[in-house]
Amino acid sequence: MAKETLLEIKNLVTEFRTEEETVKAVNDMSFTLSKGETIGIVGESGSGKSVTSLSVMRLIPNPPGKITGGEIIYHSKNKGPIDLVQLSEKEMRQLRGNEIAMIFQEPMTSLNPVYTCGDQVMEAILLHQKCTKKEAKDKTIALFNEVQLPRPEAIFDSYPHQISGGQKQRVMIAMAMSCQPNILIADEPTTALDVTVQATILDLMLKLQREHEMGIMFITHDLGVIAELADKVVVMYKGKIVEQGTVLEIFSNPQHPYTKGLLACRPPLNKRLHWLPTVADFMKTNENGEMIESTQSVADVTEKLVVTKEERVIAHKKLYSKAPILSIKNLQTYFPIKKGMFGKAKDFVKAVDDVSFDVYPGETLGLVGESGCGKTTLGRTVLRLIEPTGGEVLFNGSNITTLGATEMRELRKDIQIIFQDPYSSLNPRITIGQAIMEPMQVHGILENDKARKERVIELLQRVNMNESHFYRYPHEFSGGQRQRICIARALALRPKFIICDESVSALDVSVQAQVLNLLNELKREFDFTYIFISHDLSVVKFMSDRMVVMNKGKIEEMGDADEIYNNPQTEYTKKLIGAIPKGQLEDIKASIDKKKTYHAI
């Protein structure tokens, strides 16, 4: 039986106009969404995914943006088919948040920091429903229970900065669900979340969809997530749909080279590769810039890149024959949370609790775990960006924890860090050329600024950027480009040791693949040693020789990265591995059968 249509997008065109040019961010796009159906919209940053969702919500800023063509037909319960493009702002406001709701990508910027979480959800209820403040509060707490927030009454009175990222995202889901919408638009709602939190939120969205028969537009760059959630998939590239079909059709037999590239970019869990395929391996262009169809399958490309077990054994025998470059012994980092009458700490959060391990020259040691497990605190404690409570950190035999400020500054030439958020780690007031030169000036690298500028340009070219970028500011670059700038800055002092702290977690899978390949290439060229911190176990497994799994400040297990994935010893590690969206055909078929069962019920 055909499902009831909720949304029809017909030949949609959304443009952004600047003084120099007009960009068609969405160009002649058409698809339909039915009741109880999930449609996944995938593509890289700039493909037009988010602009599509903002067009449906009529949230395109004008100027510079404007819907210039097509129709967005919404089938309302009460009013029948309505073209959203033709509605006034007042009419649209009655539908927005009431019948069509949206979960935005970054909950911290979407929630108002000066209001409590409860007040913000209540506001949506009071705006669209006839009820008293007490009834609105009761509904909000009931919603917090429905989205499985711990201590709903306490979170009602909490401000956004007082709760975790996963909890903020649940508050956003509760807000979106507060008026039981017909359509829920989710724009990258799980991008920066741990795999376990992500799995819980995806299950929650499916549960709410079954109960309320919603249609869901789920926007993401992660095809693994789409495989577990969507019924249909729309693949976007440069504002256009290049391929669409059922989730099984897209994953079992992708037709477009761009789709093949997206599927190949994510690190595979069942094999180890020398480097990750990228979209460029599938999309070739001729002299006129026209795309040439690729005849290669994803399996053909990845099979050529597989690392054999024998290659790995030989490499590790050589790697672990050396003395460690870094030895961490019984390291502790505690933060006081309760203080007595005279300011003396009575209780602590044990962020790093008696951790010990070695890192060998040329090794990549992966550090993995959920948010709050202590992995970032451990990385910053190694650098003395956070002072340790106890234990030792030995770098080339020297105990870092006992060094004075001058000695520590000198040592920082040899140990660098690439931070999670490249935008906040770059000064917006100085050009990227100056940002890369600055540490060289502080440490007296090279004889003058002319020589330093030449080195900076070499480094920019090394990370696949060009000379003209030297004079630009951070806001002029994409997320992937900013991450490359931060890598170039870390390389400027020719360090021996680099800590990568969630350095690819917010990037598109295609850009992520390029950055991971670049880090491995630079490691081979300059003989770096890495500690690679991430909550994404598939990325850590691809990058790492050995892996350390952390939980509540302690090491759960440690050993060869492939061995831990294939044979996890603790329940916590098994839970982390089980939560990874794998995107395998058998998982997709099982998910389809599961949905059929739910619909039958």
Buried (B, 14 or more C-beta within 10 A) or exposed (E): EEBEBBBBBBEBBBBBBEEEEEBBBBBBBBBBBBBBBBBBBBBBBBBBBBBBBBBBBBBBEEEEBBBBBBBBBBBEEEEEEBEBBEBEEEBBBBBBBBBBBBBBBBBEEBBEEEBBBBBBBBBBBBBBBEBEEEBBBEBBBEBBEBBBBEEBEBBBEBBBEEBBBBBBBBBBBBBBBBBBBBBBBBBBBBBBBBBBBBBBBBEBBBBBBBEEBBBBBBBBBBBBBBBBBBBBBBBBBBBBBBBBBBBBBBBEEBBBBBBBBBBBBBBBBEEBBEBBBBBEBBBEEEEEEEBEEBEBBBEEBBEEBEBEEEEBEEEBEEBBEEEBBBBBBEBBBBEEEEEEEEEEEEEBBBBBBBBEBBBBBBBBBBBBBBBBBBBBBBBBBBBBEBEBBBBBBBBBEEEBBEBEEEEBEEBBBBBBBBBBBBBEBBEEEEBBBBBBBBBBEEBEBBEEEEEBBEBBBEBBEBBEBEEEBBEBBBEEBBBBBBBBBBBBBBBBBEBBBBBBBBBBBBBBBBBBBBBBBBBBEBBEEEEBBBBBBBBBBBBBBBBBBBBBBBBBBBBBBBBBBBEBBEEBEEEBBEBBBEBBBBBBEEBBBEBBEEBEEEEEE
